């Protein structure tokens, strides 16, 4: 019968490692796996992202992977990549807009616009002082007062209205009508906007409504020694004493009463305090203003560094003062600001597979071990496709957030360290009792003992007498035994069976390995088969060396004295002249081999081959990363930046461009 050989068992039938081998009768077929294209002998990854067959959403980024592709929603969108919906950042509290700004959601993004009365980029908004910058629309007879986000217009005394328009003057000159003002006869009346002032005349003191004569003779005025001071209403006189007369030596002076300018007209600024002095007055700018008193300008405490805001607060200058507001991430009155622990109060936006760490004024999200991402989005890391601590003699199984190493068949251990199991020693090997067990790395081999044939799992006695491997002399009888044979010289011959001497001519001088042929009155000597010479001298012929041996091409030839032996190679069975079938072979790829971790091992009959992975170059035993960015094989867009990685490269669109780097 004809035994079909399953070529798929030998190195995947020379199919590509990304192809499926299907055994057929007398042959086999190769078909590339899904995500690859080719004839099966050669398979290349299909870049679904480039050719447009990927089913990613138009608001998702397509990234080609080996034999597949992934879809990730672009920033500002959420979903699985095949469906992406806009994220309404304005509905997420808190967002990055300032509390005095309006958040407007857009497709895939959002904008922040400062509210009326504020200026800034929307992320930071500061109050506009309309009174200082001249944009306030107060009437010229109204006073402007800045407020947070607005301003207030108030009509000046003597005027009425809303402060913006319709100003009506209601001032009455009270001084023109003595029945209206309350000034005494000894006082001056001064009209003011919306009122009047009373000021005592010189020589009098009081508030203008009550004026008392000043007695200058009580120490403020000193007459000459021979004169007496006499007080008068609003003044005084020096009268010569008896016995004296006014001869020109008596001095009389003009007594001047000080005017309180602060009660009447002065040039002090509205943001200054007036202080009366003898014969004059002083103007001092109020707290929060600087100048000479006649002119006072607001002091920007925030700019000059005199504000007492906390270092984690924002200082906002106001007219004559300033305000302190704690920065985002802090709480307090602005003079004292304490950090907000977003991790504790639950406002942090960390992923459930991330660790939240509070920082000063903020927080950080770090993906837990076994996950990768920015902390707000964490995805499981396939440690089996990256660096891991699994032994080369184990298989890596990816788990959620971790991975597991399982030793290959024929090995024992924890997966990180795998030790060969000696099946021959522990008795688990299934070799035949007439076979020899040899332990190999990760497996074992069974070889039938001399005198037996088979695959090692089944061994049958070889009849050396029938198959011609017995080395009996041609004048001897061969008898098969279990696992061996015996040679006995035929009658008329003597010897050990390997060599038998006859009685043709006792005086013949033929070589022991020659045949004596009796002739009429003489004899001839002819070297036996397997020997060459003149019969008197015979030398063994090495059929294995000269190529006359008829061993099978899958058999090993061994020269013997006058003959040769053919033995089927490991993995084949037969008598050496005919060898069939692959009954057992060693898969070096599942045991120890010298392939690089960056290469794939391909098992061959009696050997194996190492081929560097895509992105690497070398002989398979040593593989070096290919810098696709330098050698020009990278497929990045001309408006993208290429970055070489270990075994691959990444493409990132330059500032001002968007896409996956390939487009």
Secondary structure as UniProt FT lines:
FT   HELIX           7..9
FT   HELIX           11..14
FT   TURN            17..18
FT   STRAND          19..24
FT   TURN            25..26
FT   STRAND          27..32
FT   TURN            34..35
FT   STRAND          36..38
FT   STRAND          43..45
FT   HELIX           48..51
FT   TURN            58..59
FT   STRAND          60..65
FT   TURN            66..67
FT   STRAND          68..73
FT   TURN            75..76
FT   STRAND          77..79
FT   STRAND          84..86
FT   HELIX           89..91
FT   TURN            99..100
FT   STRAND          101..106
FT   TURN            107..108
FT   STRAND          109..114
FT   TURN            116..117
FT   STRAND          118..120
FT   STRAND          125..127
FT   HELIX           130..133
FT   TURN            140..141
FT   STRAND          142..147
FT   TURN            148..149
FT   STRAND          150..155
FT   TURN            157..158
FT   STRAND          159..160
FT   STRAND          168..169
FT   HELIX           174..176
FT   TURN            178..180
FT   TURN            185..186
FT   STRAND          187..192
FT   TURN            193..194
FT   STRAND          195..200
FT   TURN            202..203
FT   STRAND          204..206
FT   STRAND          211..213
FT   TURN            216..220
FT   TURN            225..226
FT   STRAND          227..232
FT   TURN            233..234
FT   STRAND          235..240
FT   TURN            242..243
FT   HELIX           261..263
FT   TURN            270..271
FT   STRAND          272..277
FT   TURN            278..279
FT   STRAND          280..285
FT   TURN            287..288
FT   STRAND          289..291
FT   STRAND          296..298
FT   HELIX           301..304
FT   TURN            311..312
FT   STRAND          313..318
FT   TURN            319..320
FT   STRAND          321..326
FT   TURN            328..329
FT   STRAND          330..332
FT   STRAND          337..339
FT   HELIX           342..345
FT   TURN            352..353
FT   STRAND          354..359
FT   TURN            360..361
FT   STRAND          362..367
FT   TURN            369..370
FT   STRAND          371..373
FT   STRAND          378..380
FT   HELIX           383..385
FT   TURN            392..393
FT   STRAND          394..399
FT   TURN            400..401
FT   STRAND          402..407
FT   TURN            409..410
FT   STRAND          411..413
FT   STRAND          418..420
FT   HELIX           423..426
FT   TURN            433..434
FT   STRAND          435..440
FT   TURN            441..442
FT   STRAND          443..448
FT   TURN            450..451
FT   STRAND          452..454
FT   STRAND          459..461
FT   HELIX           464..467
FT   TURN            474..475
FT   STRAND          476..481
FT   TURN            482..483
FT   STRAND          484..489
FT   TURN            491..492
FT   STRAND          494..495
FT   STRAND          500..501
FT   TURN            506..507
FT   TURN            512..513
FT   STRAND          514..519
FT   TURN            520..521
FT   STRAND          522..527
FT   TURN            529..530
FT   STRAND          531..533
FT   STRAND          538..540
FT   HELIX           543..546
FT   TURN            553..554
FT   STRAND          555..560
FT   TURN            561..562
FT   STRAND          563..568
FT   TURN            570..571
FT   STRAND          573..574
FT   STRAND          579..580
FT   HELIX           588..590
FT   TURN            597..598
FT   STRAND          599..604
FT   TURN            605..606
FT   STRAND          607..612
FT   TURN            614..615
FT   STRAND          616..618
FT   STRAND          623..625
FT   HELIX           628..631
FT   TURN            638..639
FT   STRAND          640..645
FT   TURN            646..647
FT   STRAND          648..653
FT   TURN            655..656
//
